[in-house]
């Protein structure tokens, strides 16, 4: 059996500050990062805090997501040299969707565009 990619067992809360930091370096806010995460996963702000405080890993974070956004499939492009739309593993794809949205935020895209409105 293949070993799980390390990111699956990494706590979401340990990566979250890196998302915020990446956005902040480009003049974006923690609130915008939170908005992206809630848009993609359906977590409320309170549920998001709880997931971070409980140190849930990425596997649990996405497994427990209240409602993955049906427009997640509209997220396309390359993250870490891989086209997100071509990722076969559903969990890895969700993680990369989130990475891609944070990248777009850091690159200065408008929120309406990031949230596929």
Steps between C-alpha positions, in 0.01 A plus 500: 500500500620848417590726785272800534646829383626686806268796438198273572615450859630854548281707728297761314572745783874473439463605136226759550740771632711447187196570282433818699868601485518444124191716449616768746834538318299615202276734700208260531324417825435205728129571446546445127683172567214394729244599236675281243513204740133536596401537133684179406407285801180639650663541841369796700754730664435326831536151350823609335639625835397170658674293231818704554476476881432124483806454277308291248711373211422583137333161449253566785467868409368417154313186611310710756445797268133595534456554127765501230412776255349356182697765307828349626522325165540841336840536669764431238865573453835387628614462861841352578540412132179294487173593330239494779228379266710190416565381858350154539490477882189690621659609829821620334289686247308683776826595672639631171176689431555684826866563415398637161240737650755632752750547214241699307434716806873562545529588133245775543198352325165647594295299753207463255736335253664278766157388624397418142208745499 
